[in-house]
Amino acid sequence: MSRSSPAGATGAGEDSSAPPRGEARPTSTRDRILDTALQLFTEKGFDATTLQEIADRLGFTKAAIYYHYRSKEDILMALHMRMHQLGVEALEQLREQRVVTLEMWETLLSSLLDEMVAQRPLFLMHERNQAVLERLHREEHDAQHEDLQVRLVQILSDPSLPLRDRVRMCSSLGAIFSVLFIGRDALDPGSEELAPLLRDAIHDLLAP
């Protein structure tokens, strides 16, 4: 006789049916744990946050947290993997292209920019806890990171593209990270004006 799962549990192999068209998928218990941990890891830092604090903020027992995640480190790595998913779909679309044009690259960066702005708390958490993340090692993370990096290098080193275009493509990618992170204390990354202005700057860098 199999053990029944608690309400909201999402165990491996579980078939979660899609919601009716037009309705949002309910937030899973695992996602609620991640969202709460994201807030606490950003506010207090990973080392200063306990599993009990995450459980208390959710109104759970600590045992309920352990049902979904084996450790606080697993929660942090799951949040890190969320970040790596950003832009994956757009990059996968480019995988089908024999040659990536400047127009395709601008479309990719526009999509990536929207996701990064929407998920900025995730990047802030990553930035604050980078030392901890560097101590952790996960083969899944390493494989995904390497795959993305290899694909980007393949695109940017394509000899069929003029060096001038590849320099502008690389510069436009760097512009996103520079503005959102290096310029975070000077440019108000939370401003609604920032994304359109950054999109204009990217367009200028990539203009023929």
Solvent accessible surface area in square Angstrom, and as a share of the most:
residue,aa,sasa,rsa
1,M,247,1.10
2,S,104,0.67
3,R,181,0.66
4,S,97,0.62
5,S,73,0.47
6,P,67,0.42
7,A,105,0.82
8,G,42,0.40
9,A,7,0.06
10,T,49,0.28
11,G,41,0.40
12,A,117,0.91
13,G,86,0.83
14,E,95,0.42
15,D,135,0.70
16,S,74,0.48
17,S,95,0.61
18,A,76,0.59
19,P,39,0.25
20,P,88,0.56
21,R,240,0.88
22,G,83,0.80
23,E,104,0.47
24,A,93,0.72
25,R,131,0.48
26,P,107,0.67
27,T,85,0.50
28,S,30,0.19
29,T,16,0.09
30,R,81,0.30
31,D,56,0.29
32,R,102,0.37
33,I,0,0.00
34,L,11,0.05
35,D,56,0.29
36,T,12,0.07
37,A,0,0.00
38,L,22,0.11
39,Q,92,0.41
40,L,5,0.03
41,F,0,0.00
42,T,39,0.23
43,E,100,0.45
44,K,78,0.33
45,G,9,0.08
46,F,7,0.03
47,D,102,0.53
48,A,57,0.44
49,T,0,0.00
50,T,69,0.40
51,L,20,0.10
52,Q,77,0.34
53,E,53,0.24
54,I,0,0.00
55,A,0,0.00
56,D,90,0.47
57,R,123,0.45
58,L,24,0.12
59,G,69,0.66
60,F,48,0.20
61,T,90,0.52
62,K,80,0.34
63,A,72,0.56
64,A,37,0.29
65,I,0,0.00
66,Y,104,0.40
67,Y,77,0.29
68,H,22,0.10
69,Y,13,0.05
70,R,197,0.72
71,S,34,0.22
72,K,34,0.14
73,E,61,0.27
74,D,22,0.12
75,I,0,0.00
76,L,0,0.00
77,M,12,0.05
78,A,26,0.20
79,L,0,0.00
80,H,12,0.05
81,M,27,0.12
82,R,65,0.24
83,M,27,0.12
84,H,20,0.09
85,Q,97,0.43
86,L,35,0.17
87,G,9,0.09
88,V,32,0.18
89,E,130,0.58
90,A,16,0.12
91,L,11,0.06
92,E,71,0.32
93,Q,112,0.50
94,L,12,0.06
95,R,99,0.36
96,E,139,0.62
97,Q,73,0.33
98,R,233,0.85
99,V,66,0.38
100,V,6,0.03
101,T,53,0.31
102,L,22,0.11
103,E,114,0.51
104,M,63,0.28
105,W,0,0.00
106,E,43,0.19
107,T,95,0.55
108,L,13,0.06
109,L,1,0.00
110,S,30,0.20
111,S,42,0.27
112,L,24,0.12
113,L,0,0.00
114,D,77,0.40
115,E,58,0.26
116,M,2,0.01
117,V,58,0.33
118,A,75,0.58
119,Q,72,0.32
120,R,28,0.10
121,P,67,0.42
122,L,3,0.02
123,F,23,0.10
124,L,60,0.30
125,M,1,0.00
126,H,35,0.16
127,E,59,0.26
128,R,128,0.47
129,N,5,0.02
130,Q,84,0.37
131,A,68,0.53
132,V,10,0.06
133,L,14,0.07
134,E,128,0.57
135,R,163,0.59
136,L,35,0.17
137,H,124,0.55
138,R,67,0.24
139,E,139,0.62
140,E,125,0.56
141,H,35,0.16
142,D,56,0.29
143,A,63,0.49
144,Q,39,0.17
145,H,84,0.37
146,E,109,0.49
147,D,69,0.36
148,L,34,0.17
149,Q,96,0.42
150,V,68,0.39
151,R,27,0.10
152,L,48,0.24
153,V,84,0.48
154,Q,94,0.42
155,I,5,0.02
156,L,35,0.18
157,S,59,0.38
158,D,30,0.16
159,P,121,0.76
160,S,72,0.46
161,L,14,0.07
162,P,75,0.47
163,L,120,0.60
164,R,145,0.53
165,D,22,0.11
166,R,49,0.18
167,V,83,0.48
168,R,31,0.11
169,M,0,0.00
170,C,71,0.42
171,S,48,0.31
172,S,0,0.00
173,L,29,0.14
174,G,33,0.32
175,A,19,0.15
176,I,0,0.00
177,F,89,0.37
178,S,47,0.31
179,V,31,0.18
180,L,1,0.01
181,F,28,0.11
182,I,142,0.72
183,G,12,0.12
184,R,93,0.34
185,D,129,0.67
186,A,89,0.69
187,L,86,0.43
188,D,88,0.46
189,P,16,0.10
190,G,68,0.65
191,S,33,0.22
192,E,161,0.72
193,E,121,0.54
194,L,18,0.09
195,A,19,0.14
196,P,70,0.44
197,L,109,0.54
198,L,5,0.03
199,R,71,0.26
200,D,83,0.43
201,A,43,0.34
202,I,3,0.02
203,H,96,0.43
204,D,101,0.52
205,L,65,0.32
206,L,4,0.02
207,A,35,0.27
208,P,141,0.88
